[in-house]
């Protein structure tokens, strides 16, 4: 099943007259893997791979991540519809999936920094709930 994301990557590659092997050499991922992504046989690559692909294709990484997010949103929506039809409900939001994928690629130091920041945000929200935040 070809995905819009896969078609988008293939179009970027073809528009630049690059072969799968050309991209393999520049991005250091196998051409078979890239072919599988383009054909929808593999899921969205990691943020690290998206960043490398964006550089090779000469597009902002945000173009690739936005397109990937659209694909994830569609998949989650489809799963939610199936779950709803079955009477199930505990399906993660699309943002959750995107955040989890990005988290996997962080260094341990950045994971700790992110956890610290999330704790700060959580505490700040609690402060707002109980009007504990000082007025400015």
Secondary structure, 3 states (H helix, E strand, C coil): CCCHHHHHHHHHHHHCCCCHHHHHHHHCCCHHHHHHHHCCCCCCCCHHHHHHHHHHHCCCHHHHHHHHHHHHHHHHHHHHHHHHHHCCCCCCCHHHHHHHHHHHCCCHHHHHHHHHHHHHHHHHHHHHHCCCCCCC
